Amino acid sequence: MPFAFLTYLQPTHYFRLFTDAGNSAFPDVASLPPTVLDQLQVDTRYRSKQAQDYDLSWQAVQFGFIGDVSYYTRFKKVSVRDNYHFIRKQFHPVWVFYVLLVRLLTFHNPITDIRAWLQTSHIKRVPAIKPILYPEWTGYQSELLAKKPLVSVVIPTLNRYSYLKAVLLDFEKQDYPHFELLVVDQSEPFQADFYQAFDLPIRVIRQEEKALWLARNTAIQAAKGSLIALSEDDVRIPSDWLSKHIACLDFFDAQVSAGVFYPKGHSIPKARSFFAIATQFATGNALLYRSVFEEVGLFDRQFEKQRMGDGEFGARVYLAGIRSISNPYASCIDVKAGTGGLREMGSWDAFRPSTFFAPRPIPSVLYYFRKYYGNTAARWALWRTIPTSILPYQFKTNRFLLLFGVFLSLLLVPVVLVQVFSSWRLASRKLEAGDRIGFLE
């Protein structure tokens, strides 16, 4: 990444990696068109021109620049002071102080770091994102839509017929009719008659094994469409969900349209309310060309009954240099069903174990982190995530409970260490066994 301190704050972010072609995710400022530069804010308070340019490149990515330009293939070192300057602009002061502590505890020069930390104390966090505009999107007439390609929609389901009914009714209302639905049903008891109530081209694949990634891989193998849409059994989608995904692929000449989730009763987060290069991939809301699976493979079954299989697939897509667009116009509501699905497989949260002595985090998380970012980055990720995962969610909204939670967390440190070491050991076994990535036949 352009600033070294992101090693501590975003140790397992896609954009820390260079693609297989040697490119970073950050555009070379010298190659950005004037229309884009005019929408960015030059910060002359940096000590070096290099840091100033890297800040502009960061803005371009964060604000949604998507284009065919030159990208940095390496980053030059910038000063400690300019690093503190940058993170003060982009992160909460608590995390800036966290970086200072980490630097001091890892034997960096305390005088240099404390001086730089103090010298940048006047730098305030950037208050809001100002997205780069794509006015041509309004009224865009997609040639790809006009060609009416067949879309194969993949939905795995497990004991959620009431939720599945709602999303199937949403598919009945789609304004793009050229699709098939492949529902991989793992429910017990299996209700074959359930699907007869819908006026939809449904192909039901009965799967006895309770396995989410197997279900998706099986459906993708059976798909007839040149486009694959990934959905879930506990979401709600608008009537233009498919058409907005397809138009996005066409508009940006992309191979993946990564839709946006938001919880029921909320709206799309501001940080994801505009087009941008996707920083994540979610298998509950995406549309991509079948050829993507031919190029990078199917989902890794090392994540079976665990978490982050979609994140790992997204990393492969990014490394292959495949353009994936975060698409707010193809949003969906995450109903968050309290039963069924992964809930019945013992997996709820990647960093909060379901039982007291279960591994923390779930071993598949460390398998993914260590495979793509290395052991050092995985350890930084643990420092970044484990302390906040100890505190129960409900404690964070009440000051008294927050203080009690911090005290409780300190008491639990020995148990947490056992959980982390257990997870690391189990992740090592996964790494030794190797991936379980299949390919389209």
GUTI-975753 format. One record per residue (C-alpha): x, y, z; residue number from 1. Coordinates in nm, 4 decimals. Example, Ala and Ser with C-alpha at 12.3 -4.5 7.8 and 13.67 -1.06 7.14 Angstrom:
residues 2
ATOM       xx       yy       zz seq
ATOM   1.2300  -0.4500   0.7800   1
ATOM   1.3670  -0.1060   0.7140   2
end
This chain:
residues 441
ATOM       xx       yy       zz seq
ATOM   0.0000   0.0000   0.0000   1
ATOM   0.1157   0.3591  -0.0540   2
ATOM   0.1540   0.4307   0.3203   3
ATOM   0.3428   0.1818   0.5377   4
ATOM   0.1241   0.2357   0.8456   5
ATOM  -0.1651   0.0683   0.6641   6
ATOM   0.0243  -0.2516   0.7461   7
ATOM  -0.1068  -0.2148   1.1011   8
ATOM  -0.4560  -0.0897   1.0178   9
ATOM  -0.5491  -0.2873   0.7041  10
ATOM  -0.3180  -0.5892   0.7146  11
ATOM  -0.5505  -0.8181   0.5166  12
ATOM  -0.7056  -0.5796   0.2651  13
ATOM  -0.7134  -0.6854  -0.1029  14
ATOM  -0.5380  -0.3646  -0.1982  15
ATOM  -0.2312  -0.4573   0.0041  16
ATOM  -0.1588  -0.7096  -0.2711  17
ATOM  -0.0162  -0.6580  -0.6168  18
ATOM  -0.1967  -0.8375  -0.8974  19
ATOM  -0.0408  -1.1241  -1.0883  20
ATOM   0.0519  -0.8668  -1.3547  21
ATOM   0.2427  -0.6622  -1.0935  22
ATOM  -0.0046  -0.3748  -1.0601  23
ATOM  -0.1393  -0.2209  -0.7422  24
ATOM  -0.4977  -0.1013  -0.7028  25
ATOM  -0.3788   0.2598  -0.6876  26
ATOM  -0.3683   0.4716  -1.0041  27
ATOM  -0.0520   0.6640  -1.0874  28
ATOM  -0.1521   1.0246  -1.0235  29
ATOM   0.0333   1.1385  -1.3350  30
ATOM  -0.2035   0.9300  -1.5491  31
ATOM  -0.5315   1.0468  -1.3934  32
ATOM  -0.7455   1.2574  -1.6282  33
ATOM  -0.7958   1.6257  -1.5349  34
ATOM  -1.1705   1.5665  -1.4866  35
ATOM  -1.0864   1.3259  -1.2046  36
ATOM  -0.8078   1.5347  -1.0499  37
ATOM  -1.0468   1.8282  -1.0330  38
ATOM  -1.2676   1.6207  -0.7987  39
ATOM  -0.9807   1.5423  -0.5574  40
ATOM  -0.8310   1.7592  -0.2830  41
ATOM  -0.4566   1.8297  -0.3010  42
ATOM  -0.3066   1.8277   0.0489  43
ATOM   0.0060   2.0458   0.0461  44
ATOM   0.0688   1.9905   0.4188  45
ATOM   0.2605   1.6700   0.3507  46
ATOM   0.6360   1.7051   0.3756  47
ATOM   0.7010   1.5212   0.0485  48
ATOM   0.5515   1.5411  -0.2986  49
ATOM   0.5510   1.1602  -0.3032  50
ATOM   0.3177   1.1434  -0.0027  51
ATOM   0.0979   1.4130  -0.1553  52
ATOM   0.0609   1.2074  -0.4736  53
ATOM  -0.0073   0.8877  -0.2792  54
ATOM  -0.2801   1.0709  -0.0871  55
ATOM  -0.4413   1.1743  -0.4168  56
ATOM  -0.4210   0.8180  -0.5448  57
ATOM  -0.5836   0.6933  -0.2234  58
ATOM  -0.8611   0.9505  -0.2675  59
ATOM  -0.9190   0.8368  -0.6239  60
ATOM  -0.9704   0.4782  -0.5085  61
ATOM  -1.1817   0.5694  -0.2060  62
ATOM  -1.3998   0.8116  -0.4029  63
ATOM  -1.4724   0.5608  -0.6766  64
ATOM  -1.2340   0.6149  -0.9674  65
ATOM  -1.2694   0.3400  -1.2280  66
ATOM  -1.0678   0.3710  -1.5462  67
ATOM  -0.7985   0.2420  -1.7759  68
ATOM  -0.4846   0.4244  -1.6598  69
ATOM  -0.1405   0.3343  -1.5325  70
ATOM  -0.1180   0.1952  -1.1793  71
ATOM   0.1685   0.2033  -0.9343  72
ATOM   0.3804  -0.1105  -0.9520  73
ATOM   0.5814  -0.0237  -0.6415  74
ATOM   0.5722   0.2326  -0.3641  75
ATOM   0.8584   0.4423  -0.2362  76
ATOM   0.9058   0.4902   0.1351  77
ATOM   0.7610   0.8080   0.2843  78
ATOM   0.8505   0.9616   0.6199  79
ATOM   0.7087   0.8602   0.9564  80
ATOM   0.5576   1.2063   0.9879  81
ATOM   0.3768   1.1771   0.6540  82
ATOM   0.2472   0.8351   0.7570  83
ATOM   0.0963   0.9795   1.0768  84
ATOM  -0.0421   1.2685   0.8718  85
ATOM  -0.2177   1.0218   0.6425  86
ATOM  -0.3700   0.7958   0.9076  87
ATOM  -0.4944   1.0970   1.1065  88
ATOM  -0.6910   1.1990   0.7965  89
ATOM  -0.8372   0.8544   0.7352  90
ATOM  -0.8895   0.6840   1.0727  91
ATOM  -1.0414   0.7527   1.4123  92
ATOM  -0.7944   0.9013   1.6666  93
ATOM  -0.8176   0.5813   1.8721  94
ATOM  -0.6616   0.3880   1.5846  95
ATOM  -0.3930   0.6519   1.5379  96
ATOM  -0.2981   0.6076   1.9042  97
ATOM  -0.3077   0.2304   1.8517  98
ATOM  -0.0486   0.2655   1.5738  99
ATOM   0.1718   0.4760   1.8023 100
ATOM   0.1586   0.2083   2.0730 101
ATOM   0.2324  -0.0656   1.8217 102
ATOM   0.5317   0.1279   1.6903 103
ATOM   0.6682   0.1838   2.0404 104
ATOM   0.6157  -0.1792   2.1430 105
ATOM   0.7912  -0.3043   1.8288 106
ATOM   1.1086  -0.1075   1.9066 107
ATOM   1.0826   0.1695   1.6505 108
ATOM   1.2577   0.4926   1.7409 109
ATOM   1.0347   0.6390   2.0159 110
ATOM   1.1626   0.9940   1.9674 111
ATOM   1.0866   0.9890   1.5940 112
ATOM   0.7379   0.8407   1.6406 113
ATOM   0.6284   1.0526   1.9355 114
ATOM   0.7541   1.3681   1.7652 115
ATOM   0.5699   1.2814   1.4400 116
ATOM   0.2552   1.1913   1.6342 117
ATOM   0.2629   1.5270   1.8140 118
ATOM   0.3532   1.7270   1.5036 119
ATOM   0.0467   1.5942   1.3210 120
ATOM  -0.1978   1.6477   1.6073 121
ATOM  -0.3572   1.9368   1.4175 122
ATOM  -0.4514   1.7109   1.1236 123
ATOM  -0.8200   1.6297   1.1412 124
ATOM  -1.0005   1.3303   1.0052 125
ATOM  -1.1565   1.3815   0.6608 126
ATOM  -1.5264   1.4322   0.7391 127
ATOM  -1.6936   1.2809   0.4343 128
ATOM  -1.6432   1.0982   0.1080 129
ATOM  -1.7081   1.2954  -0.2090 130
ATOM  -1.7731   1.0322  -0.4745 131
ATOM  -1.6498   1.0693  -0.8288 132
ATOM  -1.9500   1.1163  -1.0548 133
ATOM  -2.0495   0.9104  -1.3590 134
ATOM  -2.3269   1.1222  -1.5125 135
ATOM  -2.3487   0.8950  -1.8192 136
ATOM  -2.4985   0.6222  -1.5984 137
ATOM  -2.8280   0.8086  -1.5786 138
ATOM  -3.0295   0.6988  -1.8784 139
ATOM  -2.7612   0.4520  -1.9922 140
ATOM  -2.8856   0.2130  -2.2612 141
ATOM  -2.6987  -0.1119  -2.2159 142
ATOM  -2.6187  -0.3129  -2.5288 143
ATOM  -2.5573  -0.6169  -2.3117 144
ATOM  -2.9091  -0.5920  -2.1713 145
ATOM  -3.0468  -0.5625  -2.5224 146
ATOM  -2.8717  -0.8882  -2.6203 147
ATOM  -3.0710  -1.0678  -2.3456 148
ATOM  -2.8049  -1.3099  -2.2188 149
ATOM  -2.9289  -1.5939  -2.0004 150
ATOM  -2.8520  -1.5435  -1.6317 151
ATOM  -2.8261  -1.8450  -1.4022 152
ATOM  -2.9201  -1.7430  -1.0489 153
ATOM  -2.7706  -1.9616  -0.7742 154
ATOM  -2.9480  -1.9866  -0.4369 155
ATOM  -2.8416  -2.2418  -0.1730 156
ATOM  -3.1001  -2.2991   0.0993 157
ATOM  -3.1171  -2.4854   0.4279 158
ATOM  -3.4318  -2.4921   0.6438 159
ATOM  -3.5534  -2.1462   0.5460 160
ATOM  -3.8622  -2.2035   0.3339 161
ATOM  -4.0463  -1.9028   0.4761 162
ATOM  -3.7559  -1.6704   0.3937 163
ATOM  -3.6949  -1.8379   0.0581 164
ATOM  -4.0580  -1.7787  -0.0372 165
ATOM  -4.0123  -1.4023  -0.0015 166
ATOM  -3.7059  -1.3827  -0.2276 167
ATOM  -3.8634  -1.6110  -0.4895 168
ATOM  -4.1611  -1.3760  -0.5016 169
ATOM  -3.9108  -1.0956  -0.5630 170
ATOM  -3.7720  -1.2893  -0.8586 171
ATOM  -4.1227  -1.3171  -1.0026 172
ATOM  -4.1220  -0.9364  -1.0240 173
ATOM  -3.7881  -0.8929  -1.2028 174
ATOM  -3.7982  -0.6581  -1.5018 175
ATOM  -3.5346  -0.8766  -1.6729 176
ATOM  -3.7021  -1.2090  -1.7577 177
ATOM  -3.4147  -1.4019  -1.9175 178
ATOM  -3.2948  -1.6041  -1.6207 179
ATOM  -3.3104  -1.9458  -1.4633 180
ATOM  -3.3076  -2.0222  -1.0908 181
ATOM  -3.0929  -2.3023  -0.9529 182
ATOM  -3.1958  -2.3694  -0.5942 183
ATOM  -2.9757  -2.6161  -0.4079 184
ATOM  -3.1993  -2.7430  -0.1298 185
ATOM  -3.0358  -2.9052   0.1736 186
ATOM  -3.3407  -2.8746   0.4004 187
ATOM  -3.4710  -3.1438   0.6336 188
ATOM  -3.7417  -3.2345   0.5716 189
ATOM  -3.7196  -3.1587   0.2009 190
ATOM  -4.0409  -3.0023   0.0663 191
ATOM  -4.0497  -3.0739  -0.3065 192
ATOM  -4.4038  -2.9346  -0.3442 193
ATOM  -4.2935  -2.5938  -0.2130 194
ATOM  -4.1571  -2.4874  -0.5540 195
ATOM  -4.4777  -2.5555  -0.7471 196
ATOM  -4.6340  -2.2355  -0.6147 197
ATOM  -4.4022  -2.0075  -0.8141 198
ATOM  -4.4226  -1.8914  -1.1739 199
ATOM  -4.0484  -1.9190  -1.2240 200
ATOM  -3.8017  -2.1290  -1.4281 201
ATOM  -3.6703  -2.3125  -1.1209 202
ATOM  -3.4358  -2.6084  -1.1271 203
ATOM  -3.4208  -2.7668  -0.7830 204
ATOM  -3.1042  -2.9582  -0.6961 205
ATOM  -3.1520  -3.1785  -0.3924 206
ATOM  -2.8341  -3.2028  -0.1830 207
ATOM  -2.8204  -3.4359   0.1148 208
ATOM  -2.4904  -3.3064   0.2512 209
ATOM  -2.5155  -2.9823   0.4481 210
ATOM  -2.2422  -2.7928   0.2677 211
ATOM  -2.2747  -2.4342   0.1463 212
ATOM  -1.9719  -2.4123  -0.0840 213
ATOM  -2.0459  -2.7517  -0.2351 214
ATOM  -2.3992  -2.6260  -0.3049 215
ATOM  -2.2761  -2.3169  -0.4875 216
ATOM  -2.0135  -2.5091  -0.6844 217
ATOM  -2.2687  -2.7724  -0.7867 218
ATOM  -2.5132  -2.5099  -0.9110 219
ATOM  -2.2449  -2.3215  -1.1042 220
ATOM  -2.1416  -2.6453  -1.2733 221
ATOM  -2.5042  -2.7052  -1.3747 222
ATOM  -2.5715  -2.3476  -1.4881 223
ATOM  -2.6659  -2.2862  -1.8519 224
ATOM  -2.6212  -1.9092  -1.8551 225
ATOM  -2.3174  -1.7094  -1.9657 226
ATOM  -2.3798  -1.4923  -1.6586 227
ATOM  -2.3970  -1.6270  -1.3029 228
ATOM  -2.5883  -1.4391  -1.0333 229
ATOM  -2.5334  -1.5299  -0.6683 230
ATOM  -2.8121  -1.4742  -0.4188 231
ATOM  -2.9257  -1.6143  -0.0829 232
ATOM  -3.2376  -1.7466   0.0831 233
ATOM  -3.2690  -1.4655   0.3402 234
ATOM  -3.2441  -1.1499   0.1296 235
ATOM  -3.4928  -0.9212  -0.0450 236
ATOM  -3.4187  -0.7746  -0.3858 237
ATOM  -3.5723  -0.4919  -0.5914 238
ATOM  -3.7430  -0.5573  -0.9264 239
ATOM  -3.4452  -0.4228  -1.1236 240
ATOM  -3.1818  -0.6245  -0.9377 241
ATOM  -3.0738  -0.8320  -1.2369 242
ATOM  -3.0935  -0.5520  -1.4935 243
ATOM  -2.8839  -0.3155  -1.2791 244
ATOM  -2.6183  -0.5815  -1.2330 245
ATOM  -2.6017  -0.6485  -1.6079 246
ATOM  -2.5938  -0.2788  -1.6981 247
ATOM  -2.3041  -0.2266  -1.4541 248
ATOM  -2.0951  -0.4934  -1.6266 249
ATOM  -2.1577  -0.3240  -1.9590 250
ATOM  -2.1074   0.0350  -1.8421 251
ATOM  -1.7671  -0.0289  -1.6837 252
ATOM  -1.6565  -0.3121  -1.9150 253
ATOM  -1.6293  -0.5204  -1.6000 254
ATOM  -1.6490  -0.8934  -1.5359 255
ATOM  -1.7972  -0.8765  -1.1860 256
ATOM  -2.0758  -0.6624  -1.0425 257
ATOM  -2.0568  -0.6816  -0.6630 258
ATOM  -2.3846  -0.5633  -0.5143 259
ATOM  -2.4330  -0.3867  -0.1834 260
ATOM  -2.6034  -0.5340   0.1247 261
ATOM  -2.7762  -0.3374   0.3945 262
ATOM  -2.9695  -0.4614   0.7010 263
ATOM  -3.3455  -0.4597   0.7135 264
ATOM  -3.4732  -0.1244   0.8410 265
ATOM  -3.1614   0.0629   0.7277 266
ATOM  -3.0363   0.2210   0.4060 267
ATOM  -2.7236   0.1767   0.1943 268
ATOM  -2.4128   0.2880   0.3890 269
ATOM  -2.2754   0.6191   0.2585 270
ATOM  -1.9334   0.4665   0.2036 271
ATOM  -2.0881   0.2185  -0.0422 272
ATOM  -2.3497   0.4412  -0.2032 273
ATOM  -2.1483   0.5024  -0.5221 274
ATOM  -1.9637   0.3037  -0.7879 275
ATOM  -1.6097   0.1980  -0.6962 276
ATOM  -1.3602  -0.0801  -0.7454 277
ATOM  -1.4944  -0.3530  -0.5169 278
ATOM  -1.3070  -0.4072  -0.1919 279
ATOM  -1.5031  -0.7198  -0.1089 280
ATOM  -1.7019  -0.9981  -0.2718 281
ATOM  -2.0224  -1.1312  -0.1198 282
ATOM  -2.1840  -1.4473  -0.2511 283
ATOM  -2.5271  -1.3208  -0.1492 284
ATOM  -2.5327  -1.0366  -0.4009 285
ATOM  -2.3166  -1.0570  -0.7130 286
ATOM  -2.3307  -1.1166  -1.0858 287
ATOM  -2.0344  -1.2245  -1.2946 288
ATOM  -1.9444  -1.3875  -1.6212 289
ATOM  -1.9177  -1.7652  -1.6173 290
ATOM  -1.5703  -1.7164  -1.7645 291
ATOM  -1.4505  -1.5767  -1.4296 292
ATOM  -1.4969  -1.9207  -1.2719 293
ATOM  -1.3201  -2.0748  -1.5696 294
ATOM  -1.0240  -1.8458  -1.5059 295
ATOM  -0.9867  -1.8500  -1.1260 296
ATOM  -1.1744  -2.1651  -1.0255 297
ATOM  -1.4785  -2.2340  -0.8106 298
ATOM  -1.5157  -2.1732  -0.4362 299
ATOM  -1.2600  -2.3288  -0.2014 300
ATOM  -1.4247  -2.6040   0.0024 301
ATOM  -1.1691  -2.5529   0.2793 302
ATOM  -1.4259  -2.2957   0.3997 303
ATOM  -1.7044  -2.5512   0.4340 304
ATOM  -1.9186  -2.4747   0.7424 305
ATOM  -1.6885  -2.1814   0.8149 306
ATOM  -1.6430  -1.8176   0.7090 307
ATOM  -1.4704  -1.6014   0.4462 308
ATOM  -1.4994  -1.8307   0.1466 309
ATOM  -1.6362  -1.5407  -0.0545 310
ATOM  -1.3519  -1.3158   0.0640 311
ATOM  -1.0977  -1.5731  -0.0544 312
ATOM  -1.2686  -1.5977  -0.3945 313
ATOM  -1.2641  -1.2183  -0.4187 314
ATOM  -0.8891  -1.2203  -0.3532 315
ATOM  -0.8373  -1.4575  -0.6460 316
ATOM  -1.0484  -1.2327  -0.8681 317
ATOM  -0.8460  -0.9279  -0.7643 318
ATOM  -0.5085  -1.1008  -0.8138 319
ATOM  -0.6145  -1.2115  -1.1616 320
ATOM  -0.6661  -0.8462  -1.2543 321
ATOM  -1.0387  -0.8984  -1.3130 322
ATOM  -1.2397  -0.5782  -1.2852 323
ATOM  -1.4982  -0.6056  -1.0066 324
ATOM  -1.7292  -0.3101  -0.9426 325
ATOM  -1.9057  -0.2257  -0.6187 326
ATOM  -2.2551  -0.1565  -0.7477 327
ATOM  -2.4959   0.0301  -0.5151 328
ATOM  -2.7762   0.0173  -0.7716 329
ATOM  -2.7959  -0.3604  -0.7355 330
ATOM  -2.8563  -0.3552  -0.3627 331
ATOM  -3.0415  -0.6031  -0.1493 332
ATOM  -3.1799  -0.6161   0.2024 333
ATOM  -3.0100  -0.8616   0.4365 334
ATOM  -3.2928  -1.0062   0.6445 335
ATOM  -3.0438  -1.1910   0.8685 336
ATOM  -3.2520  -1.4998   0.9408 337
ATOM  -3.1897  -1.6230   1.2930 338
ATOM  -3.2281  -1.9880   1.1951 339
ATOM  -3.1183  -2.2114   0.9102 340
ATOM  -2.8198  -2.1753   0.6802 341
ATOM  -2.4776  -2.1531   0.8398 342
ATOM  -2.6505  -2.0997   1.1743 343
ATOM  -2.7327  -2.4720   1.1743 344
ATOM  -2.3751  -2.5607   1.0866 345
ATOM  -2.2368  -2.3946   1.3997 346
ATOM  -2.1041  -2.0813   1.2289 347
ATOM  -2.2349  -1.7348   1.3169 348
ATOM  -1.9503  -1.4883   1.3466 349
ATOM  -1.5946  -1.5150   1.2163 350
ATOM  -1.4365  -1.3723   1.5334 351
ATOM  -1.6870  -1.4694   1.8054 352
ATOM  -1.6840  -1.8446   1.8755 353
ATOM  -2.0101  -2.0246   1.9364 354
ATOM  -1.8760  -2.2027   2.2465 355
ATOM  -1.6378  -2.0949   2.5212 356
ATOM  -1.3380  -2.3022   2.4128 357
ATOM  -1.3963  -2.2969   2.0369 358
ATOM  -1.1178  -2.1481   1.8198 359
ATOM  -1.1068  -1.7698   1.7830 360
ATOM  -1.1216  -1.6679   1.5040 361
ATOM  -1.2784  -1.9477   1.3013 362
ATOM  -0.9773  -2.1347   1.1519 363
ATOM  -1.0804  -2.0603   0.7931 364
ATOM  -1.0203  -1.6903   0.8627 365
ATOM  -0.6561  -1.7488   0.9516 366
ATOM  -0.6229  -1.9945   0.6642 367
ATOM  -0.7281  -1.7166   0.4270 368
ATOM  -0.5178  -1.4457   0.5930 369
ATOM  -0.2014  -1.6555   0.6067 370
ATOM  -0.2399  -1.7941   0.2547 371
ATOM  -0.2660  -1.4570   0.0825 372
ATOM  -0.1055  -1.2043   0.3164 373
ATOM   0.1468  -1.4112   0.5137 374
ATOM   0.1918  -1.4939   0.8812 375
ATOM   0.3065  -1.1461   0.9839 376
ATOM   0.0008  -0.9771   0.8351 377
ATOM  -0.2216  -1.2432   0.9934 378
ATOM  -0.0757  -1.1620   1.3347 379
ATOM  -0.1377  -0.7900   1.2790 380
ATOM  -0.4951  -0.8775   1.1848 381
ATOM  -0.5342  -1.0657   1.5132 382
ATOM  -0.4080  -0.7639   1.7095 383
ATOM  -0.6552  -0.5484   1.5171 384
ATOM  -0.9638  -0.7683   1.5552 385
ATOM  -0.9402  -0.9993   1.8555 386
ATOM  -0.9553  -0.7372   2.1350 387
ATOM  -1.2743  -0.5822   1.9954 388
ATOM  -1.4298  -0.9255   1.9393 389
ATOM  -1.4062  -1.0139   2.3089 390
ATOM  -1.6502  -0.7414   2.4026 391
ATOM  -2.0160  -0.8446   2.3522 392
ATOM  -2.2044  -0.6369   2.0928 393
ATOM  -2.4636  -0.5128   2.3409 394
ATOM  -2.1953  -0.3686   2.5730 395
ATOM  -2.0788  -0.1172   2.3124 396
ATOM  -2.3865   0.1042   2.3329 397
ATOM  -2.3830   0.1614   2.7102 398
ATOM  -2.0973   0.3407   2.8864 399
ATOM  -2.1301   0.1449   3.2123 400
ATOM  -2.1511  -0.1871   3.0320 401
ATOM  -1.8583  -0.0826   2.8132 402
ATOM  -1.6377  -0.0321   3.1192 403
ATOM  -1.7592  -0.3595   3.2662 404
ATOM  -1.6946  -0.5282   2.9318 405
ATOM  -1.3371  -0.4018   2.9208 406
ATOM  -1.2773  -0.5396   3.2716 407
ATOM  -1.4385  -0.8705   3.1709 408
ATOM  -1.2247  -0.8853   2.8585 409
ATOM  -0.9054  -0.8543   3.0638 410
ATOM  -1.0140  -1.1479   3.2789 411
ATOM  -1.0769  -1.3546   2.9674 412
ATOM  -0.7339  -1.2943   2.8127 413
ATOM  -0.5923  -1.6407   2.9102 414
ATOM  -0.8935  -1.8136   2.7548 415
ATOM  -0.8708  -1.5992   2.4424 416
ATOM  -0.5033  -1.6865   2.3997 417
ATOM  -0.5922  -2.0563   2.4092 418
ATOM  -0.8638  -1.9926   2.1492 419
ATOM  -0.6245  -1.8059   1.9189 420
ATOM  -0.3494  -2.0686   1.9416 421
ATOM  -0.6067  -2.3370   1.8668 422
ATOM  -0.7257  -2.1479   1.5600 423
ATOM  -0.3687  -2.0966   1.4375 424
ATOM  -0.2960  -2.4689   1.4729 425
ATOM  -0.6102  -2.5703   1.2839 426
ATOM  -0.5377  -2.3125   1.0109 427
ATOM  -0.1894  -2.4650   0.9743 428
ATOM  -0.3516  -2.8005   0.9044 429
ATOM  -0.5638  -2.6432   0.6335 430
ATOM  -0.2576  -2.4842   0.4764 431
ATOM  -0.0700  -2.8143   0.4854 432
ATOM  -0.3649  -2.9918   0.3237 433
ATOM  -0.3882  -2.7303   0.0502 434
ATOM  -0.6898  -2.5719  -0.1109 435
ATOM  -0.9994  -2.7570  -0.2340 436
ATOM  -1.0696  -2.5382  -0.5340 437
ATOM  -1.2522  -2.7156  -0.8145 438
ATOM  -1.2780  -2.6020  -1.1757 439
ATOM  -1.5616  -2.5956  -1.4237 440
ATOM  -1.5846  -2.9181  -1.6196 441
end
